[in-house]
Structure formats: structure tokens, C-alpha cells
Amino acid sequence: MAGVQTFRYRGERRICGPGQVHVLHPDELHDGAAASDGGFRYRIVYVATDLVRWALGDRELPFVRDPIQDRPPVAARVAALLRDIDEPLDELARTDAATSLADLLVRTSGSISRPIRIDRPAMALVRDYLDAHAGEPTSLHALEQLTGLDRFTLARQFRRAYGTSPDRYRTLRRLDRARAAIQAGTPLATAAADAGFADQSHLTRQFKRAYGLTPARWVAAANR
């Protein structure tokens, strides 16, 4: 995120800077320190290897030989995950995170990705379900039964079909509900709870991220 990090990994001293992705495997020893007087800032996520293999359909765990990656194709998805690391993380969000991280490992390891064939009727069912139940906790078991697909295949196909993850799609539908309620004069805390957000702060963060304004400033601008 800022500054420069130096670390020893697999017998070599390495340097990692802002915007780069740093991949370390759990059975490889490493250290880490600032490479300059200014220090460094970073965010990191630890993922169980069993979860990665599950997300990959029990394929062999990919090994990324070069621990420093310059923004590979799915790095933006991982950056978004780490940006939101303090947000509530339910089953749907965890599945999207695991899928993104597993795909990142496959691509950066040089492994061949399996082609994704989209079951469009099944994806339409998922979309309609999320539209109808956006304000409720999402049961992945229910979506698996609805489509006949496992949760990771479902997540990949949905992103390919609609350009976003099921979790983000649900968040946008929740924002639609909250925005309509706020415009109708509903208090923010009530609008947040009714739309499915954890609390008013959660709604405000997501609202500003999506629209560039806080709910209060959006209402003021809309009523001019």
C-alpha cells in the first residue's frame, strides 16, 4: 500500500513496492522488514490451502514461484477484497473471496485455467433470487439447489455472465432499496437494516463507494 518492503524467501532477498501483489506459501519460511526509513504499509489475507483446493474443484494447489507479481489480471479483485477486509463477510462474500484468490493463484502460477461455460438459465435464476431476497442473508445451499451448480462454479459463471460477483450484485440491489427508502424519508438506521446492511455505517461506506457521496449529501443534492 505504501513504502518498500524487503524480505528473504526461498533463498533470495526480494523487494516489494506499492501496487504489487505478494504471494507466500504456508510451508515456505520468510521474514520481512522495511527497505527504507519511511517504513511500509500493507494488507494481507491468510487462506487455508483446503479452501483454495475446494474452490479449484480439488485440483492440485498451484505454486507461484515468483512471490512478487505486478498486478496480474485478477489483482484488482484481490485489492478490492483487502480494501473491504473490515466489512462484514458472510457466506456469499467468503465464496467470492475464495474464488478470486484461487483464480489469482492459478493465473500467477502459469497453470492452465479451465474454460468457463455459462449456464445462462441458471445464472438468470441466481440473479432473480438475489433481486427478490437482497435484504435477507443469502443461503448458498439454496442457490446450489436452485441451479444444480456448486458455489464456486456458480460464482465464476455469474461474474462472467453479469460482469460482477453475486456478492457485489446483491450489495447494489441493497443500495437500490436503501436509496429509495432514504429518498422517501426513512431514517438511515432503519433504511440500512431493512435493506440488509449490518448497520448505518456499513450502508454509508457502501453508498459512498458506489455513488461517491454519503447518503446525507446525496439526499441534499437530490432535493435541490
C-alpha positions in Angstrom: 0.0 0.0 0.0 2.9 2.4 0.7 6.7 2.3 1.2 9.0 -0.6 0.3 9.3 -4.0 1.9 12.3 -6.3 1.8 12.1 -10.0 2.7 14.0 -13.2 2.3 12.1 -16.1 0.7 13.3 -19.3 -0.9 16.9 -18.3 -0.5 16.6 -14.9 -2.1 16.3 -11.3 -0.9 13.3 -9.7 -2.5 11.8 -6.2 -2.7 8.1 -5.4 -2.9 6.6 -2.0 -3.6 3.2 -0.3 -3.7 0.6 -1.9 -6.0 2.4 -5.2 -6.2 0.9 -8.5 -5.1 3.0 -10.5 -2.6 2.3 -14.3 -2.7 3.8 -16.5 0.0 3.1 -20.2 0.5 2.4 -21.6 4.0 5.3 -24.1 4.2 8.0 -21.6 3.0 10.0 -19.7 5.6 10.2 -15.9 5.2 11.0 -12.7 7.0 10.0 -9.1 6.3 11.2 -5.6 7.1 11.1 -2.0 5.8 13.6 -1.3 3.0 13.7 2.4 3.7 13.5 4.8 6.7 9.9 5.6 5.8 8.6 2.1 6.7 5.8 0.4 4.7 2.1 -0.4 4.9 0.4 -3.5 3.6 -2.7 -5.6 3.9 -2.6 -9.4 3.8 -5.0 -12.3 3.8 -4.3 -15.8 5.0 -6.2 -18.5 3.2 -6.4 -22.2 4.2 -5.0 -24.4 1.5 -8.0 -26.7 1.8 -10.3 -23.8 0.9 -8.2 -23.0 -2.2 -8.3 -26.6 -3.4 -12.1 -26.7 -2.8 -12.5 -23.5 -4.8 -10.5 -25.2 -7.6 -12.6 -28.4 -7.6 -10.0 -30.3 -5.6 -7.2 -29.7 -8.2 -3.6 -29.6 -7.2 -2.7 -26.5 -5.2 -0.9 -24.1 -7.7 2.6 -23.0 -6.7 3.6 -19.4 -7.5 7.3 -19.4 -7.9 7.8 -15.6 -8.2 6.5 -14.1 -4.9 6.2 -10.6 -6.4 3.5 -10.0 -9.0 2.9 -6.8 -10.9 -0.9 -6.5 -10.9 -1.9 -9.8 -12.6 -5.3 -9.9 -14.2 -7.3 -10.7 -11.1 -5.2 -8.5 -8.7 -7.9 -5.8 -8.8 -10.4 -8.3 -7.3 -8.0 -9.2 -4.5 -7.2 -5.5 -3.9 -11.0 -4.9 -3.5 -11.2 -7.8 -1.1 -8.4 -6.4 1.0 -9.9 -2.9 0.9 -13.1 -4.3 2.3 -11.4 -6.6 4.8 -13.1 -4.9 7.8 -16.6 -5.2 6.3 -19.0 -8.0 7.4 -18.1 -11.2 5.5 -20.9 -13.6 5.1 -21.1 -16.9 3.2 -21.7 -15.4 -0.2 -18.8 -12.9 0.3 -16.4 -15.6 1.5 -17.1 -17.7 -1.5 -16.4 -14.8 -3.9 -13.2 -14.1 -2.0 -12.0 -17.7 -2.1 -12.8 -17.9 -5.8 -10.9 -14.7 -6.6 -7.9 -15.8 -4.6 -7.9 -19.3 -6.1 -8.1 -17.9 -9.6 -5.2 -15.5 -8.8 -3.0 -18.4 -7.8 -3.8 -20.3 -10.9 -3.0 -17.4 -13.2 0.1 -16.3 -11.5 1.5 -19.9 -11.3 1.2 -20.3 -15.0 -1.3 -23.2 -14.7 -3.9 -23.6 -17.4 -7.3 -22.3 -16.4 -10.3 -24.4 -17.2 -12.7 -22.8 -19.7 -15.9 -21.4 -18.2 -19.2 -22.3 -19.9 -22.1 -20.2 -18.7 -25.3 -21.9 -17.9 -27.4 -18.8 -18.6 -30.8 -20.1 -17.4 -29.1 -21.0 -14.1 -27.5 -17.6 -13.8 -30.8 -15.9 -14.5 -32.3 -17.9 -11.6 -29.5 -16.7 -9.3 -30.0 -13.1 -10.4 -33.7 -13.3 -9.9 -33.2 -14.8 -6.5 -30.8 -12.1 -5.4 -33.2 -9.4 -6.7 -36.1 -10.9 -4.7 -34.1 -11.6 -1.5 -31.5 -8.9 -1.5 -32.3 -7.8 2.0 -32.0 -11.3 3.5 -29.0 -13.4 4.4 -28.2 -15.4 1.2 -28.1 -19.2 1.5 -25.5 -20.7 -0.8 -27.1 -24.0 -0.2 -30.4 -22.7 -1.6 -28.6 -21.3 -4.7 -26.8 -24.6 -5.2 -30.1 -26.4 -5.1 -31.7 -23.8 -7.4 -29.1 -24.2 -10.1 -27.5 -27.6 -9.6 -24.1 -26.0 -9.5 -21.5 -25.9 -6.7 -20.9 -22.5 -5.1 -17.6 -21.8 -6.8 -18.8 -22.7 -10.3 -21.8 -20.5 -9.6 -19.6 -17.6 -8.5 -17.4 -17.8 -11.6 -20.3 -18.2 -14.1 -22.2 -15.3 -12.5 -19.2 -13.0 -12.8 -18.7 -14.0 -16.4 -22.4 -13.6 -17.2 -23.0 -10.2 -15.4 -19.6 -8.7 -15.0 -19.7 -8.7 -11.2 -19.8 -11.1 -8.3 -23.0 -12.4 -6.8 -22.0 -10.6 -3.6 -21.4 -7.2 -5.3 -24.7 -7.6 -7.3 -26.6 -8.2 -4.0 -24.9 -5.1 -2.5 -26.0 -3.0 -5.4 -29.6 -4.2 -5.1 -29.5 -3.4 -1.3 -28.3 0.1 -2.2 -31.2 0.4 -4.6 -33.6 -0.4 -1.7 -31.8 1.9 0.7 -31.7 4.8 -1.7 -35.4 4.5 -2.4 -36.2 4.4 1.4 -33.9 7.3 2.2 -35.5 9.4 -0.6 -38.9 8.6 0.9 -37.7 10.0 4.3 -36.8 6.8 6.1 -34.2 7.3 8.8 -30.7 6.0 7.8 -30.5 3.3 10.5 -33.9 1.9 9.5 -33.1 2.1 5.8 -29.8 0.2 6.4 -31.5 -2.6 8.5 -34.4 -3.0 6.1 -32.0 -3.2 3.0 -29.9 -5.9 4.6 -26.8 -3.9 5.8 -25.1 -4.7 9.1 -25.7 -1.1 10.4 -25.8 2.5 9.3 -22.0 2.8 9.0 -21.9 -0.2 6.7 -24.6 1.4 4.5 -22.8 4.7 4.4 -19.4 3.1 3.4 -21.0 1.1 0.6 -23.2 4.0 -0.5 -20.2 6.4 -0.8 -18.1 3.7 -2.6 -20.9 3.2 -5.2 -22.1 6.8 -5.7 -19.2 9.0 -4.5 -21.4 10.7 -1.9 -22.7 9.9 1.6 -26.4 9.3 1.9 -26.9 12.6 3.5 -25.1 14.5 0.8 -26.9 12.5 -1.9 -30.3 13.5 -0.4 -29.3 17.1 -0.2 -28.2 17.1 -3.8 -31.3 15.2 -5.0 -33.6 17.8 -3.2 -32.0 20.9 -4.7 
